[in-house]
Amino acid sequence: MDLNELLDYLAVFENDNRLNVWHFSLLSAILYLGYRQGQKRTIHVSRSKIMALAHIRTLPTYHKYFKQLQEMGYVRYTPSYHPGYRSKVELLIEP
């Protein structure tokens, strides 16, 4: 993912009135990780890293808004139950 693609994603999020500050924060954290990994679609994540980057402190808040992002069709989450492998988040929208 390059800087222009990152900005294109942010523009899509900005125009969706369903998103609030918590959704935007989670999406920004996911995009940041994708940018750092050089990934466009499938991004390796950990819950603790997303929460830290999004400045979300409680699990209920994280789960509530992350689930809503999945229901809105922004992301698909594939958990990894192995401690040595990170989970995956797929971005389902086109910038």
C-alpha positions in Angstrom: 0.0 0.0 0.0 1.4 3.4 -0.9 0.5 6.8 0.5 -2.0 7.6 -2.3 -3.9 4.4 -1.7 -4.0 5.2 2.0 -5.4 8.6 1.3 -8.0 7.1 -1.1 -9.2 4.7 1.6 -9.5 7.6 4.1 -11.6 9.6 1.6 -14.0 6.6 1.3 -14.4 6.4 5.1 -14.9 10.2 5.4 -17.9 10.1 3.1 -19.7 7.3 5.0 -22.1 8.8 7.5 -22.5 5.5 9.3 -19.0 5.7 10.7 -18.2 7.3 14.0 -14.9 8.2 15.6 -14.4 4.6 16.9 -15.0 3.1 13.5 -12.6 5.6 11.9 -10.0 4.9 14.6 -10.1 1.2 14.0 -10.0 1.6 10.3 -7.1 4.0 10.5 -5.2 1.6 12.7 -5.7 -1.3 10.3 -4.6 0.9 7.3 -1.5 2.0 9.2 -0.6 -1.6 9.8 -1.2 -2.4 6.1 0.9 0.6 5.1 3.8 -0.6 7.4 3.5 -4.1 6.0 3.3 -3.0 2.4 0.0 -4.9 2.1 -3.1 -3.7 0.1 -5.8 -6.2 1.0 -4.8 -8.8 3.6 -3.2 -7.3 6.7 -1.8 -9.3 9.6 -3.0 -7.9 12.9 -3.2 -8.6 16.6 -6.0 -7.3 18.7 -3.6 -5.7 21.2 -1.8 -3.8 18.4 -5.1 -2.5 16.9 -6.4 -1.4 20.2 -3.2 0.4 21.1 -3.0 2.2 17.7 -6.8 3.1 17.9 -6.5 4.2 21.5 -9.3 1.9 22.5 -8.8 0.7 26.1 -11.7 -1.8 26.7 -12.5 -5.1 25.0 -16.3 -4.4 24.8 -15.7 -1.2 22.9 -13.2 -2.9 20.5 -15.5 -5.8 19.8 -18.6 -3.7 19.4 -17.1 -1.4 16.7 -15.0 -4.1 15.0 -18.1 -6.3 14.6 -20.0 -3.3 13.2 -17.2 -2.8 10.6 -17.6 -6.4 9.6 -21.4 -6.1 9.3 -21.0 -2.9 7.2 -18.8 -4.8 4.8 -15.6 -2.9 5.4 -13.5 -5.8 6.6 -13.4 -9.6 6.9 -11.7 -11.0 9.9 -10.0 -14.4 9.9 -8.8 -15.2 13.4 -5.7 -17.2 14.1 -5.9 -19.5 17.2 -2.2 -20.2 17.1 -0.1 -18.0 19.3 2.7 -17.8 16.8 0.5 -16.6 13.9 -1.3 -13.3 13.7 -4.9 -13.0 12.6 -5.8 -11.5 9.2 -8.0 -8.6 8.3 -9.1 -8.3 4.6 -10.2 -4.9 3.3 -13.4 -5.5 1.3 -13.8 -2.0 -0.1 -12.2 -0.4 -3.1 -10.6 3.0 -2.6 
